[in-house]
């Protein structure tokens, strides 16, 4: 046997081990990808894109990020279009009758709609996004907008004038209501989850 053949033998003996290692790495990577996909599927199930057509349409119409609207709907009603709150707010974006009438007047809606139509997903999202846009135009910030959506525009206006809740009369860093603070935090956190889970630019 030549010296060259003797030197080659160890390399050939080690080849199966190398192949096994490569196969093991491929399997691990495949499993890792599978786990990530399963986790992504689970997360997206927890943060669904319900009523996507309407959300995208009216978010665009009112110049709102769709992740914000999805977050509001998830926090308000968990995508239950028949939801009714303790305050008798209705539908996906939980609109009260008083707010509905105010928005209908501001919108110039001459279709003679009734409050019962807040159970209709498209109508509710149309009104809810319009209300968010009104608050955002008025206050300028998302935190203030969400606080107004939850507690009313008048409440936020008063809080902004109170140095306990605002340093500059523009930015609301907290409110006297624990539920409103929790609501603002939850919506903003949920919005971040939607931004992490979905590509809204595609």
Secondary structure as UniProt FT lines:
FT   HELIX           3..46
FT   TURN            50..51
FT   HELIX           52..61
FT   TURN            62..63
FT   HELIX           66..77
FT   TURN            78..79
FT   TURN            81..82
FT   TURN            86..87
FT   TURN            91..94
FT   HELIX           97..107
FT   HELIX           115..119
FT   HELIX           121..139
FT   HELIX           142..151
FT   HELIX           153..160
FT   TURN            163..165
FT   HELIX           178..197
FT   TURN            200..201
//
